[in-house]
């Protein structure tokens, strides 16, 4: 039971980053398709479950493939850096608009990221076991406080495109976390893997559905960089900022760990790892959270599809030829 709980917390912690927690990802990948978005979220549940269970089941084989190919490591690094820049940007967005506070916090965050690069999974497990339950409860309060039936006229963009975006969204959230999930599943029984996959998928898609309801009932918020932050006010305003902050750092730390592992496979050591995995995306975060999510996430998703197919779903011979 302890292994299942820790695995679920790690999975949710890698997915519930600033894009998910702020509602921006849901607006871009689901809500803009109007009423059809409910069907796409239901489909996402099955995609999530299948992907998570596959990572548990074929994780060790995939890690061996990753270790044997520099190309895969480079792709992992590119995708991870895009997400890491987004997490840095999202974290800074919810801080007070005081330059000294932001500089001090940024320096502290970089220091913790360096620690994560050294300690890895054990530290992530302890952090997520503490933060994720608080984050989920806070987000639930915010969503229920702002819940109302969607406004009439839910016609959205081309619903057929929504199928493609649903696939992209699933890959987007697991292309990088697949490595962390695969490592967390080592030593788990088949029953534990099924339960961890089911609970994680059900929890994440329940929050997807609730967030989608809230966004469709406040369509003016979907153009904002952080829709839920825009909607929430009063106590809920403070809670959603905590949710975004917590989601950012838990996902950020998982990404830093993933990037550092890939860099080690390429022979990078010491300060080279910190420079590429932490300092570079921190600078790139200056482009802004909304810009990164809207334009770079779809690109990262396409790369992620290629990576997941090779690592988890194609025979080892396909990897050897690279």
Order of alpha helices (4+ residues) and beta strands (2+ residues): alpha-alpha-alpha-alpha-alpha-alpha-alpha-alpha-alpha-alpha-alpha-alpha-alpha-alpha-alpha-alpha
